[in-house]
């Protein structure tokens, strides 16, 4: 079961982190866009990207929680790495709910030809929060990869060095 949980945690957290990186690149490439152009692109993004975020982040959290539960009695890195990844992913979820989703809801209602006067401030807040989420999600993925590499039940890291009889 733990191997399946590792596979699911890595798959979903990796897709999620990759998705966040792609959105960050898109957002940074629009830094010089006018308000109407930025608004139009954001409204296109909002049509499906929130769903993609939910269907990748939530399973990553659940699979990571399963890893933590399976390793609850262990000490050291086997226990701390998944716990760290879960904390990072939970932080991403909380930041998303507190900062990004309210801005998304506001941007959804903006008029493309006439965004609000403070559109650039809203963009900047969203992008800063998104950059933080992207770093946290990427670190969670790397942490889960490290946990998976060290989670080969029944074998020791030095097993290949033991003399054969």
DRENBAMAR-884886 format. One line per field, with one value per residue (C-alpha): residue in three letters; y, z negated, x. Coordinates in nm, 2 decimals. Layout:
res <- ALA / ...;
py <- Y / ...;
pz <- Z / ...;
px <- X / ...;
# end
This chain:
res <- UNK / UNK / UNK / UNK / UNK / UNK / UNK / UNK / UNK / UNK / UNK / UNK / UNK / UNK / UNK / UNK / UNK / UNK / UNK / UNK / UNK / UNK / UNK / UNK / UNK / UNK / UNK / UNK / UNK / UNK / UNK / UNK / UNK / UNK / UNK / UNK / UNK / UNK / UNK / UNK / UNK / UNK / UNK / UNK / UNK / UNK / UNK / UNK / UNK / UNK / UNK / UNK / UNK / UNK / UNK / UNK / UNK / UNK / UNK / UNK / UNK / UNK / UNK / UNK / UNK / UNK / UNK / UNK / UNK / UNK / UNK / UNK / UNK / UNK / UNK / UNK / UNK / UNK / UNK / UNK / UNK / UNK / UNK / UNK / UNK / UNK / UNK / UNK / UNK / UNK / UNK / UNK / UNK / UNK / UNK / UNK / UNK / UNK / UNK / UNK / UNK / UNK / UNK / UNK / UNK / UNK / UNK / UNK / UNK / UNK / UNK / UNK / UNK / UNK / UNK / UNK / UNK / UNK / UNK / UNK / UNK / UNK / UNK / UNK / UNK / UNK / UNK / UNK / UNK / UNK / UNK / UNK / UNK / UNK / UNK / UNK / UNK / UNK / UNK / UNK / UNK / UNK / UNK / UNK / UNK / UNK / UNK / UNK / UNK / UNK / UNK / UNK / UNK / UNK / UNK / UNK / UNK / UNK / UNK / UNK / UNK / UNK / UNK / UNK / UNK;
py <- 0.00 / 0.24 / 0.20 / 0.29 / 0.59 / 0.70 / 0.66 / 0.86 / 1.13 / 1.17 / 1.17 / 1.42 / 1.65 / 1.64 / 1.73 / 2.00 / 2.15 / 2.14 / 2.30 / 2.58 / 2.64 / 2.66 / 2.92 / 3.11 / 3.13 / 3.25 / 3.51 / 3.64 / 3.67 / 3.89 / 4.14 / 4.40 / 4.34 / 4.60 / 4.57 / 4.45 / 4.19 / 4.06 / 4.04 / 3.85 / 3.59 / 3.56 / 3.49 / 3.22 / 3.07 / 3.07 / 2.85 / 2.53 / 2.58 / 2.59 / 2.24 / 2.11 / 2.25 / 2.08 / 1.74 / 1.73 / 1.90 / 1.72 / 1.36 / 1.46 / 1.56 / 1.24 / 1.02 / 1.20 / 1.16 / 0.79 / 0.77 / 0.96 / 0.72 / 0.41 / 0.55 / 0.69 / 0.47 / 0.53 / 0.78 / 1.02 / 1.09 / 0.82 / 1.00 / 1.36 / 1.38 / 1.30 / 1.52 / 1.81 / 1.75 / 1.74 / 2.06 / 2.23 / 2.11 / 2.21 / 2.55 / 2.58 / 2.49 / 2.75 / 3.02 / 2.94 / 2.97 / 3.29 / 3.48 / 3.34 / 3.22 / 3.55 / 3.73 / 3.47 / 3.54 / 3.91 / 3.87 / 3.65 / 3.95 / 4.21 / 4.37 / 4.29 / 4.62 / 4.81 / 4.63 / 4.81 / 5.09 / 4.87 / 4.57 / 4.58 / 4.56 / 4.26 / 4.10 / 4.16 / 4.01 / 3.71 / 3.66 / 3.69 / 3.44 / 3.21 / 3.23 / 3.12 / 2.84 / 2.73 / 2.71 / 2.53 / 2.27 / 2.21 / 2.16 / 1.92 / 1.72 / 1.70 / 1.60 / 1.33 / 1.20 / 1.18 / 1.00 / 0.75 / 0.69 / 0.59 / 0.38 / 0.05 / -0.18 / -0.49 / -0.36 / -0.16 / 0.11 / -0.10 / -0.43 / -0.42 / -0.39 / -0.70 / -0.99 / -1.28 / -1.63;
pz <- 0.00 / -0.08 / 0.27 / 0.42 / 0.19 / 0.29 / 0.66 / 0.63 / 0.41 / 0.66 / 0.96 / 0.83 / 0.66 / 0.97 / 1.20 / 0.96 / 0.93 / 1.31 / 1.36 / 1.12 / 1.29 / 1.63 / 1.49 / 1.33 / 1.66 / 1.84 / 1.57 / 1.58 / 1.95 / 1.92 / 1.69 / 1.96 / 2.09 / 2.07 / 1.83 / 2.10 / 2.24 / 1.89 / 1.79 / 2.10 / 2.05 / 1.68 / 1.76 / 2.01 / 1.74 / 1.49 / 1.71 / 1.62 / 1.43 / 1.09 / 1.16 / 1.26 / 0.94 / 0.73 / 0.90 / 0.85 / 0.51 / 0.32 / 0.42 / 0.35 / 0.00 / -0.06 / 0.07 / -0.14 / -0.44 / -0.37 / -0.36 / -0.69 / -0.85 / -0.72 / -0.86 / -1.19 / -1.41 / -1.22 / -1.33 / -1.13 / -0.76 / -0.67 / -0.89 / -0.85 / -0.48 / -0.41 / -0.70 / -0.55 / -0.21 / -0.36 / -0.55 / -0.23 / -0.03 / -0.31 / -0.31 / 0.06 / 0.01 / -0.27 / -0.07 / 0.23 / 0.02 / -0.15 / 0.13 / 0.48 / 0.49 / 0.38 / 0.64 / 0.90 / 0.81 / 0.85 / 1.18 / 1.32 / 1.30 / 1.45 / 1.78 / 2.03 / 2.20 / 1.87 / 1.58 / 1.25 / 1.18 / 0.93 / 1.16 / 1.15 / 0.77 / 0.78 / 1.04 / 0.83 / 0.51 / 0.71 / 0.87 / 0.55 / 0.38 / 0.68 / 0.68 / 0.31 / 0.39 / 0.68 / 0.47 / 0.19 / 0.43 / 0.60 / 0.27 / 0.16 / 0.48 / 0.43 / 0.06 / 0.17 / 0.43 / 0.16 / -0.07 / 0.21 / 0.29 / -0.08 / -0.11 / 0.03 / -0.24 / -0.32 / -0.18 / -0.32 / -0.14 / -0.17 / -0.05 / 0.28 / 0.09 / -0.13 / -0.04 / 0.12 / -0.01;
px <- 0.00 / 0.28 / 0.43 / 0.09 / 0.06 / 0.42 / 0.33 / 0.01 / 0.17 / 0.46 / 0.23 / -0.02 / 0.23 / 0.45 / 0.16 / 0.05 / 0.40 / 0.45 / 0.12 / 0.20 / 0.54 / 0.37 / 0.12 / 0.40 / 0.59 / 0.27 / 0.20 / 0.56 / 0.54 / 0.24 / 0.40 / 0.41 / 0.06 / -0.21 / -0.50 / -0.75 / -0.50 / -0.41 / -0.78 / -0.87 / -0.59 / -0.68 / -1.04 / -0.94 / -0.71 / -0.99 / -1.22 / -1.04 / -0.72 / -0.89 / -1.03 / -0.69 / -0.55 / -0.81 / -0.79 / -0.41 / -0.36 / -0.62 / -0.52 / -0.15 / -0.25 / -0.45 / -0.17 / 0.08 / -0.14 / -0.15 / 0.23 / 0.24 / -0.01 / 0.19 / 0.52 / 0.37 / 0.58 / 0.91 / 1.17 / 1.39 / 1.36 / 1.12 / 0.86 / 0.98 / 1.00 / 0.64 / 0.53 / 0.73 / 0.58 / 0.23 / 0.29 / 0.41 / 0.11 / -0.13 / 0.03 / -0.03 / -0.39 / -0.43 / -0.26 / -0.47 / -0.79 / -0.69 / -0.53 / -0.56 / -0.92 / -1.07 / -0.86 / -0.97 / -1.34 / -1.29 / -1.10 / -1.38 / -1.61 / -1.38 / -1.49 / -1.22 / -1.23 / -1.22 / -1.05 / -1.07 / -0.82 / -0.62 / -0.60 / -0.21 / -0.21 / -0.45 / -0.22 / 0.09 / -0.07 / -0.19 / 0.15 / 0.35 / 0.12 / 0.14 / 0.52 / 0.52 / 0.28 / 0.49 / 0.81 / 0.63 / 0.47 / 0.80 / 0.97 / 0.69 / 0.74 / 1.12 / 1.07 / 0.82 / 1.07 / 1.34 / 1.10 / 1.01 / 1.38 / 1.44 / 1.13 / 1.22 / 1.08 / 1.28 / 1.61 / 1.89 / 2.08 / 2.39 / 2.23 / 2.42 / 2.76 / 2.70 / 2.93 / 2.75 / 2.80;
# end
